Amino acid sequence: MQANNNRRLYWCKNIRLTGLLMMFWFFVSFGVSFYARELNFDFFGWPFSFWMAAQGSPLVYVVIIAIYARYMERLDVAHGFDESED
């Protein structure tokens, strides 16, 4: 019974993080593109909407992946699912 509760808690935390990161991804992908005309200011000498499409969005995606990988590594260790060699 303890193992089932541990797995359920693990997956609940995993799904919660995934949902949060997906909402952030949606905002970066759709939100910035949808409001591109309102985001008309210079950022490092370029229009912000152009910069987000060319540089910002891919950087945000890499950060999202890094956050997920780091959090899941810690979650694996905390719940005993890590694959490290002892």
Secondary structure, DSSP 8 states (H G I E B T S, - for coil): -HHHHHHHHHHHHHHHHHHHHHHHHHIIIIIHHHTTTT--SEETTEEHHHHIIIIIHHHHHHHHHHHHHHHHHHHHHHHT------
